[in-house]
Amino acid sequence: MRLEYMRTGDTVVATHLVRLGRNMYEAVTTNANLAARQTKVQVLDSVLDRSRPADEGVVHVMASLAVWKRALL
């Protein structure tokens, strides 16, 4: 994904959260980078929309699990 083309207010639509990277860790990192750019991310399979607080919490839990899983490897 070419993040340098993303601008504030753009929306990235992905079928699955893991499609944002080669693995869950990279997908969560990409999601965080897009959040820093104030770019919206919408995931279709689980209807995650980072603009809603509850969904943002789910993304953070998934990020924590991805970091934990990476630490185990």
Phi, psi and omega per residue, in radians:
M1 nan 2.385 -3.103
R2 -1.667 1.579 -3.072
L3 -1.162 -0.448 -3.091
E4 -1.163 -0.296 3.098
Y5 -1.499 -0.223 -3.107
M6 -1.361 2.386 3.114
R7 -2.102 2.855 3.089
T8 -0.979 2.268 3.125
G9 1.662 -0.242 3.088
D10 -1.205 2.775 3.111
T11 -2.182 2.242 3.029
V12 -1.727 2.222 3.106
V13 -1.954 2.192 3.131
A14 -2.198 2.561 3.120
T15 -1.254 -0.640 3.107
H16 -2.396 2.636 3.139
L17 -1.040 -0.647 -3.110
V18 -1.213 -0.206 3.079
R19 -1.247 -0.176 3.099
L20 -1.421 -0.048 3.134
G21 -2.872 3.084 -3.134
R22 -1.337 -0.336 3.089
N23 -2.613 3.050 -3.071
M24 -1.096 -0.683 -3.141
Y25 -1.060 -0.821 3.141
E26 -1.161 -0.634 3.113
A27 -1.112 -0.736 3.135
V28 -1.210 -0.666 3.087
T29 -1.109 -0.758 3.092
T30 -1.075 -0.734 3.104
N31 -1.046 -0.741 3.121
A32 -1.156 -0.700 3.104
N33 -1.110 -0.695 3.102
L34 -1.171 -0.639 3.097
A35 -1.118 -0.675 3.120
A36 -1.128 -0.524 3.106
R37 -1.500 0.042 -3.089
Q38 1.022 0.720 3.085
T39 -1.825 2.364 -3.107
K40 -1.411 2.555 3.050
V41 -2.196 2.235 3.094
Q42 -2.149 2.197 -3.138
V43 -1.885 2.164 -3.007
L44 -1.373 -0.635 -3.027
D45 -1.173 -0.620 -3.126
S46 -1.990 0.177 3.131
V47 0.916 0.716 3.068
L48 -1.454 2.255 3.092
D49 -2.316 1.938 -3.009
R50 -1.126 -0.191 3.116
S51 -1.337 -0.227 3.099
R52 -1.718 2.328 -3.076
P53 -0.996 -0.703 -3.124
A54 -1.122 -0.719 3.126
D55 -1.198 -0.616 3.071
E56 -1.069 -0.682 3.091
G57 -1.100 -0.716 3.109
V58 -1.089 -0.738 3.119
V59 -1.084 -0.688 3.122
H60 -1.160 -0.680 3.082
V61 -1.118 -0.759 3.115
M62 -1.107 -0.641 3.101
A63 -1.132 -0.746 3.126
S64 -1.079 -0.737 3.109
L65 -1.145 -0.654 3.125
A66 -1.155 -0.721 3.110
V67 -1.140 -0.741 3.121
W68 -1.090 -0.768 3.127
K69 -1.093 -0.722 3.125
R70 -1.124 -0.635 3.116
A71 -1.142 -0.564 3.129
L72 -1.226 -0.489 -3.125
L73 -1.349 nan nan
